[in-house]
Amino acid sequence: MLPKDPFVLLSTVNTKLRDEYESLDALCAALDTDRAELEEKLAAVGYTYDPARNAFR
């Protein structure tokens, strides 16, 4: 389960992307998480997914 707080979520997701998953799609599939919902939550605090860096910036 992913954290509800958007900034804790950002940190958790970026850490998992760096250490465990080669893409956002892989992370979402493994964690059974809706990609659009995740991106929407992080966009609300000013972050978007950068596939070249495999991180939210």
Secondary structure, 3 states (H helix, E strand, C coil): CCCCCHHHHHHHHHHHHHHCCCCHHHHHHHHCCCHHHHHHHHHCCCCCEECCCCEEC
